C-alpha cells in the first residue's frame, strides 16, 4: 500500500498493491494492520455505497461533532472526481478544496478526515462508490456546502450547468453561511 500526502494536512491518497495474473487481479482495499502501520488508525463502523449516472454531483456533505465522520472513499466501478473541503477553522488550509480522480482502474482511495466536507462528480457513464465511515450517520448532525460555491473554485470535471444534483444539495448554503462546528 502506497500513501501520498496532499497539500492539505491529514488528507491522504492510498493506492493498494495490486497482484495481477492470467485470472485477473487481486488487492487488499483495507487491512487495519497495514493502515495502522501507515499511521492511518481508524475504526470504521459503517459502509455506504452509491450508484450514480454520468454528470451527477453528490455533496458537499459533512457531519458535525460529536458525529463527525472520517471517510475512506473508493470506486468499485467507473470514474469520479472526488472532492474534499477543509472546514477546520484553525487550519492553514481552511476553505481550500482538493480533488483527485478515483476510478476502478487506478484503484486509489481518498482518506477524508473529520473536519472536511466531501462530495464527488461522476465522470464515466456510471459509477459505484463505496466509502467506509468511522462514525454512524446522524441526521441532526448533517451539514453541507453548495457544490457551486464560487469561493471554493472547484473544477468538478463536468458541465456544471447540466449537472444532475438533488434538490437537497441545490439548496445548501455557501461556505460562509454553513453550520460547520469545526
C-alpha positions in Angstrom: 0.0 0.0 0.0 1.4 3.4 -1.0 0.5 6.6 0.8 0.6 10.0 -0.8 0.2 13.2 1.2 -1.7 16.1 -0.3 -1.1 19.8 0.3 -3.9 19.7 3.0 -2.7 18.1 6.2 -4.3 14.8 7.1 -5.9 14.4 3.7 -4.2 11.4 2.0 -4.4 9.2 -1.1 -3.9 5.5 -0.6 -3.0 3.2 -3.5 -3.0 -0.6 -2.9 -0.5 -3.1 -4.2 -2.2 -5.0 -7.0 -1.4 -8.6 -7.9 -2.3 -9.5 -11.5 -2.1 -12.7 -13.4 -4.0 -14.6 -16.2 -7.1 -14.8 -14.0 -7.3 -11.1 -13.3 -6.2 -9.1 -10.3 -6.4 -9.1 -6.5 -5.7 -6.4 -3.9 -6.5 -5.6 -0.3 -8.6 -2.4 -0.2 -8.5 -2.3 3.6 -6.4 -4.0 6.2 -6.5 -2.5 9.7 -2.9 -3.7 10.4 -1.5 -2.2 7.2 -3.3 1.0 7.7 -2.2 1.3 11.3 1.4 0.7 10.2 1.0 3.6 7.8 -0.3 5.9 10.6 -3.9 5.6 9.4 -5.7 4.3 12.5 -9.4 4.5 12.4 -12.1 2.0 13.5 -14.6 2.0 10.6 -18.2 1.2 11.7 -20.3 1.8 8.6 -20.0 1.3 4.8 -22.0 3.3 2.4 -22.4 2.6 -1.3 -23.9 4.7 -4.1 -24.6 4.2 -7.8 -24.8 7.3 -10.0 -25.1 8.4 -13.6 -22.6 10.5 -15.6 -22.8 14.2 -14.7 -24.2 13.6 -11.2 -22.7 15.6 -8.3 -23.2 14.3 -4.7 -22.2 16.7 -2.0 -20.6 18.6 -0.4 -21.6 16.9 2.9 -20.3 16.6 6.4 -21.3 15.6 9.9 -20.8 17.9 12.8 -19.2 16.8 16.1 -19.7 14.6 18.0 -20.9 12.6 15.0 -18.2 13.9 12.6 -17.0 11.2 10.2 -13.7 10.1 8.7 -14.3 8.6 5.3 -12.2 6.2 3.2 -13.6 6.6 -0.3 -13.0 4.3 -3.3 -14.6 3.5 -6.6 -15.9 -0.1 -7.4 -16.9 0.7 -11.0 -16.4 3.8 -13.1 -14.6 7.1 -12.5 -15.3 10.1 -10.3 -13.8 13.4 -9.4 -13.6 13.2 -5.6 -13.5 16.5 -3.7 -12.8 17.5 -0.1 -13.0 20.9 1.5 -11.2 21.8 4.7 -13.7 23.1 7.3 -11.2 23.2 10.2 -11.2 26.9 11.2 -7.7 26.7 12.8 -6.2 25.0 9.8 -3.9 27.0 7.4 -5.8 25.4 4.5 -9.3 26.3 5.9 -11.7 26.8 3.0 -9.4 25.2 0.5 -10.6 22.3 -1.7 -8.7 19.3 -3.0 -9.8 17.0 -5.8 -8.5 13.7 -7.2 -9.8 11.3 -9.8 -10.7 7.9 -8.3 -11.5 5.0 -10.6 -11.8 1.3 -10.8 -8.6 1.2 -12.8 -6.3 3.4 -10.7 -7.8 1.9 -7.5 -6.8 5.0 -5.5 -8.6 5.8 -2.3 -9.0 9.1 -0.6 -9.0 9.3 3.2 -11.2 12.3 4.2 -10.7 13.0 7.9 -13.3 14.6 10.2 -13.4 18.3 9.7 -13.9 18.1 5.9 -16.9 18.4 3.6 -16.9 15.7 0.9 -18.5 15.2 -2.5 -17.9 13.8 -5.9 -18.9 14.1 -9.6 -19.3 11.2 -11.9 -17.1 11.3 -15.0 -17.9 7.9 -16.5 -21.2 6.7 -17.8 -22.0 5.3 -14.4 -20.1 4.9 -11.1 -20.4 2.8 -8.0 -18.7 4.4 -5.0 -18.0 2.7 -1.6 -16.9 4.6 1.5 -16.2 3.5 5.0 -17.1 5.8 7.9 -15.7 5.8 11.5 -18.9 7.2 12.9 -22.6 6.3 12.3 -24.7 8.7 10.3 -26.8 11.1 12.4 -29.4 13.3 10.6 -29.3 16.0 13.3 -25.5 16.5 12.8 -25.6 16.7 9.0 -24.4 19.8 7.2 -23.4 20.8 3.7 -22.0 23.4 1.4 -23.3 24.3 -2.0 -21.4 22.4 -4.8 -21.1 25.5 -6.9 -19.9 27.9 -4.3 -17.6 30.3 -6.3 -15.3 30.8 -3.3 -14.2 27.2 -3.4 -13.0 27.2 -7.1 -13.9 23.5 -7.6 -13.5 22.0 -11.0 -15.9 19.1 -11.0 -14.7 17.9 -14.4 -18.2 18.1 -15.8 -20.5 20.8 -17.2 -22.0 22.4 -14.0 -25.0 23.8 -15.9 -26.0 20.2 -16.9 -25.1 18.5 -13.6 -27.6 16.1 -12.0 -27.9 17.4 -8.4 -30.5 16.6 -5.7 -32.8 19.3 -4.6 -31.4 18.9 -1.1 -27.9 19.6 -2.4 -29.0 22.6 -4.6 -30.3 24.5 -1.6 -27.2 24.0 0.7 -25.6 27.2 2.0 -22.4 28.7 0.7 -19.2 28.2 2.7 -19.6 31.5 4.6 -23.1 30.5 5.8 -22.6 26.8 6.6 -23.2 25.5 10.1 -19.8 23.8 10.4 -18.7 23.3 14.0 -15.1 22.5 13.3 
